[in-house]
C-alpha cells in the first residue's frame, strides 16, 4: 500500500495532468492513495480572492473569474465533450465559493481564508479524478475533510489523531485507487481547516500513518532532495539517502522540499519517504528512512527570505533574563510569529522571525513600551548543515552579516 503526493507544479495544466496519468501507468496505481494539490499557482490566486473580499470588493468578481477561466481552459483541453459531467461539478464548486462569500458574517480572516482557499484542491482533484475515469483508470474521489479531523486553529490546524484514524479506517477502501486533496481537513463543526501552507506533504504522511502504508512518494519537478534549492543556488547535488533525524533538521531550518511536519508520523512507524521526479519517474530519487546522517555527506544550504531581525535591549541596562524572555515569547505566540534563530547576551536579545501572519507591527508597538527595539525587515536567514569553511565563505562574500551563530554541525547567518 502506497501514498503518492502530486504538488501544484505537477498538475499546472492539461499536459501536466496527462503526465500524472503517465506516471501512474509507469509505476502502477494498485493499492494507492493519491494526494493532489491545487493546480499551478491556484492557491496564490485564491488568496487574492480572500484579500479582495476583505480589502476591495470591487475586484472580487474579477479575482474569482480569473481562477474559473484558468480551470475552464484546462477542462476544455482534457475533455472533448462540452456537456461532460465534470463541467457542472466544477461549476458547482465555484458557486459554493461565491455563495459562502455572499452569506458569510465572520470578520475573522483566518476562518474565511480556510473556507475559500481550499477550493483549489477540491477543483483540481475533481478534474483529475474525472480524467482518470475518462482514460479508464477507475478511482474513488475522497473528500479529505471527512477523513482528517483537527481543532479550529484556522490556517495552522492541529490534527486530532484518534478521530482521524477512526475516519480513515471506516471510509477508505484500499483495494481501489483513491484520489483526494492535500492541505485540507475539518473541525468538529465540519468547517474547513488547513494544515499550513505547503501542507499537502503532511496530508500524505497523516494518511500513510493511518493506513499503515509501505511508503510515501512525493512527486516533484526536481530529481529528489538536493543539497540546495536550485532557484537560489547555482551548484546543487542530489542526496541519495537521508535519515529521518537529518531530514527533520533540514525541514526545521526551512528546506522547502519536505514540509516540517511531514516526517514525524512517518518516523513513528518507520515508513520510508521517497522524493522523485514526475519528469523521470524511474529515476532513483531520494529516500528518507531509518539510518544515519546523509549520503553523500556534503554541505546543505537553506535560505529563508523576507525574514525580520529584532534586536531588543533593556532601557535601563538591566539584564534580560527569564521573566523578560518569557514575556517576549508570549508576545511572539500571541502575534503568531515563528522564531527561526535566537541569540542573547546579558542586556540584549536578538531573534530572527517569520512574519507570515503579519503580526509584526502590533507586536512592535507592545515591545517598544519595555525595550529598545531595532528592527531589520527583509533580511535573509541562511543555514548550512554540515558546513565547512568554503561553504561559509561562499555565503559571506559581498553580503552584510548581521548575526552569525555556529554549532557543531550547523551555521546560521542573518544577512541584509
Residue pairs with C-beta under 8 A, 6 or more apart in sequence:
1 31
1 32
1 33
1 174
1 211
1 212
1 213
1 214
2 31
2 32
2 33
2 213
2 214
2 215
2 216
2 217
3 32
3 33
3 34
3 35
3 204
3 207
3 208
3 211
3 213
3 215
3 216
3 217
4 24
4 32
4 33
4 34
4 35
4 204
4 216
4 217
4 219
5 34
5 35
5 36
5 37
5 182
5 200
5 201
5 203
5 204
5 216
5 217
5 218
5 219
6 20
6 34
6 35
6 36
6 37
6 219
6 278
7 37
7 200
7 218
7 219
7 220
8 37
8 38
8 39
8 40
8 41
8 42
8 43
9 16
9 40
9 220
9 221
10 16
10 19
10 20
10 219
10 220
10 221
10 278
11 17
11 20
11 36
11 37
11 39
11 40
11 124
11 128
12 39
12 40
12 41
13 39
13 40
13 74
13 77
14 73
14 74
14 77
14 78
15 77
17 74
17 78
17 127
17 128
17 131
18 78
19 278
19 279
20 128
20 278
21 131
21 132
21 135
21 137
22 281
23 219
23 278
23 281
24 32
24 34
24 132
24 137
25 137
26 281
26 282
27 281
27 282
29 137
29 177
30 177
31 174
31 175
32 177
32 178
33 172
33 174
33 178
33 180
33 207
33 208
33 211
33 213
34 139
34 177
34 178
34 179
34 180
35 144
35 180
35 181
35 182
35 200
35 203
35 204
35 207
36 121
36 124
36 125
36 128
36 179
36 180
36 181
36 182
36 200
37 43
37 120
37 121
37 124
37 181
37 182
37 183
37 200
38 46
38 120
38 121
38 123
38 124
38 183
39 70
39 71
39 74
39 120
39 123
39 124
39 127
40 70
42 67
42 70
42 71
42 120
42 123
42 124
43 117
43 120
43 183
43 197
45 63
45 66
45 67
45 70
45 120
46 67
46 116
46 117
46 119
46 120
47 113
47 117
48 63
48 66
49 60
49 63
49 64
49 67
49 97
49 101
49 116
49 117
50 109
50 112
50 113
50 116
50 117
52 59
52 60
52 63
53 60
53 101
53 112
53 116
54 109
54 112
60 101
64 94
64 97
64 98
67 94
67 120
68 94
71 90
71 123
71 127
74 127
75 86
75 87
75 90
75 127
78 127
78 131
78 134
79 86
79 87
79 130
79 131
79 134
84 130
85 130
86 126
86 127
86 130
86 131
89 126
89 130
90 123
90 126
90 127
93 119
93 122
93 123
93 126
94 119
94 123
96 119
97 116
97 119
100 115
100 116
101 116
104 112
104 115
106 112
108 154
110 154
110 155
111 154
111 191
113 154
113 155
113 194
114 154
114 155
114 191
114 192
114 193
114 194
115 191
115 192
117 194
118 181
118 183
118 184
118 192
118 194
121 144
121 181
121 182
121 183
121 184
121 200
122 143
122 181
122 184
124 181
125 141
125 179
125 180
125 181
126 141
128 179
129 139
129 141
129 179
132 138
132 139
132 177
132 179
133 139
137 177
138 176
138 177
139 176
139 177
139 178
139 179
140 173
140 176
140 177
140 178
140 179
141 179
141 180
142 171
142 172
142 178
142 179
142 180
143 180
143 181
144 180
144 181
144 182
144 184
144 185
144 203
145 181
145 184
145 185
145 186
145 190
145 192
146 167
146 171
146 186
147 164
147 167
147 168
147 171
147 172
147 180
147 207
148 159
148 164
148 167
148 168
148 184
148 185
148 186
148 195
148 203
148 206
148 207
149 159
149 160
149 163
149 164
149 167
149 185
149 186
149 187
149 188
150 157
150 158
150 159
150 160
150 185
150 186
150 187
150 193
150 195
151 157
151 158
151 160
151 187
151 193
152 187
152 188
152 189
152 191
152 193
153 193
154 193
154 194
155 194
155 196
155 357
156 194
156 195
156 196
156 336
157 185
157 187
157 193
157 194
157 195
159 185
159 195
159 206
164 206
164 210
165 210
168 207
168 210
168 211
169 210
172 178
172 207
172 211
174 211
180 203
180 207
181 200
181 203
182 199
182 200
182 201
182 202
182 203
182 204
183 194
183 195
183 199
183 200
183 203
184 192
184 193
184 194
184 195
184 203
185 192
185 193
185 194
185 195
185 203
186 192
186 193
187 193
195 202
195 203
195 261
196 202
196 259
196 261
197 356
198 256
198 259
199 259
199 261
200 259
201 218
201 258
201 259
201 262
202 259
202 261
202 262
204 216
204 218
204 262
205 216
205 261
205 262
205 263
205 264
205 265
205 266
205 271
205 273
206 265
207 213
208 215
208 216
208 265
208 266
208 269
208 271
209 265
209 266
209 268
209 269
209 271
212 269
213 271
214 271
215 271
215 272
215 273
215 274
216 266
216 271
216 272
216 273
216 274
217 273
217 274
217 275
217 276
218 257
218 258
218 273
218 274
218 275
218 276
219 276
219 277
219 278
219 281
220 257
220 275
220 276
220 277
220 278
221 277
221 278
221 279
222 230
222 257
222 275
222 277
223 238
223 276
223 277
223 280
223 283
223 285
224 238
224 239
224 240
224 275
224 276
224 277
224 283
224 284
224 285
224 286
225 238
225 239
225 242
225 247
225 250
225 255
225 257
225 258
225 275
225 286
225 288
226 236
226 237
226 238
226 239
226 257
227 236
227 237
227 239
227 298
227 299
227 300
227 301
228 235
228 236
228 237
228 300
228 301
228 302
229 236
229 255
229 256
229 257
229 301
229 302
229 303
230 236
232 301
232 303
233 301
237 296
237 298
238 286
239 286
239 294
239 295
239 296
239 298
239 300
240 284
240 286
240 287
240 295
240 296
241 286
241 287
241 288
241 289
241 291
241 294
241 295
242 250
242 286
242 287
242 288
242 293
242 294
242 295
243 288
243 289
243 290
243 291
243 292
243 293
243 294
244 263
244 266
244 267
244 288
244 289
244 290
246 293
246 294
246 385
247 258
247 263
247 273
247 288
248 260
248 263
248 264
248 267
249 385
249 410
250 258
250 300
250 302
250 385
251 258
251 259
251 260
251 262
251 263
252 260
253 302
253 340
253 383
253 385
253 410
253 412
254 302
254 303
254 304
254 340
254 381
254 383
255 300
255 302
257 275
258 273
258 275
258 288
262 273
263 273
263 288
265 271
266 272
266 273
266 288
267 290
270 289
270 290
272 287
272 288
272 289
273 287
273 288
273 289
274 285
274 286
274 287
274 288
275 285
275 286
275 288
276 283
276 285
276 286
277 283
277 285
294 300
294 386
297 386
298 386
299 384
299 385
299 386
299 387
299 388
299 391
300 384
300 385
300 386
301 382
301 383
301 384
301 391
301 395
302 382
302 383
302 384
302 385
303 380
303 381
303 382
303 383
304 340
304 354
304 380
304 381
304 383
305 380
306 355
306 378
306 380
307 340
307 352
307 353
307 354
307 355
307 378
307 379
307 380
307 381
307 414
308 337
308 352
308 353
308 354
308 355
308 360
308 375
308 376
308 377
308 379
309 350
309 351
309 352
309 353
309 375
309 376
309 379
309 402
309 403
309 414
310 350
310 351
310 352
310 353
310 367
310 373
310 374
310 375
310 376
311 348
311 349
311 350
311 373
311 374
311 375
311 376
312 320
312 328
312 348
312 349
312 350
312 351
312 367
312 371
312 372
312 373
313 320
313 347
313 348
313 349
313 371
313 372
314 320
314 324
314 347
314 348
314 371
314 372
315 370
315 371
315 372
317 347
318 347
319 346
319 347
320 344
320 346
320 347
320 348
320 349
324 349
325 344
325 349
327 370
328 349
328 351
328 367
329 339
331 337
331 363
331 366
331 367
332 339
332 351
332 353
332 363
334 359
334 363
335 357
335 359
335 360
335 362
335 363
336 356
336 357
336 359
337 353
337 354
337 355
337 357
337 359
337 360
337 363
338 353
338 354
338 356
339 351
339 352
339 353
340 352
340 353
340 354
340 381
341 350
341 351
341 352
341 381
341 403
341 405
341 412
341 414
342 349
342 350
342 351
343 349
343 350
343 351
343 403
343 405
344 350
350 403
352 379
352 381
352 403
352 414
353 360
360 375
360 377
364 373
364 375
367 373
376 402
376 414
376 416
378 416
379 402
379 414
379 415
379 416
380 414
380 415
380 416
381 412
381 413
381 414
382 395
382 412
382 413
382 414
382 415
383 410
383 411
383 412
384 391
384 392
384 395
384 410
384 411
384 412
385 409
385 410
386 409
387 409
387 410
387 411
392 411
392 413
395 413
395 415
396 413
399 413
399 415
399 416
400 415
400 416
401 413
401 414
401 415
402 414
402 415
402 416
403 412
403 413
403 414
404 411
404 412
404 413
404 414
405 411
405 412
406 412
